[in-house]
Amino acid sequence: MKEKVRLWFEIAVDSINYIIINYALSNMALLLRNHWLYILFFASEFWVMGNYWRKTCELSKNRVIAGGLVILCFAIHIGLVYFIGRVVGDVVPFRK
């Protein structure tokens, strides 16, 4: 029983981390949408998603549950971007 609780706790922590990291990457991608670094941040979102899916597959030992968690967390991430919004600002160099 303790092992199962620890397993679901680890999945919950990984899910929260995935949502936060993807939200930050989305904000950076949107902030740099006119810069070539946009590609880097956009591609990083897919890399993080793949790592999250692989980790949840290993932990849950079920591809359907892992896929459902990825879809759910992605929907929450998109909801955060849509309802909370994105960071608005300009890229400012360190030196002027």
Beta strands, then each sheet from edge to edge (+ up, - down):
end
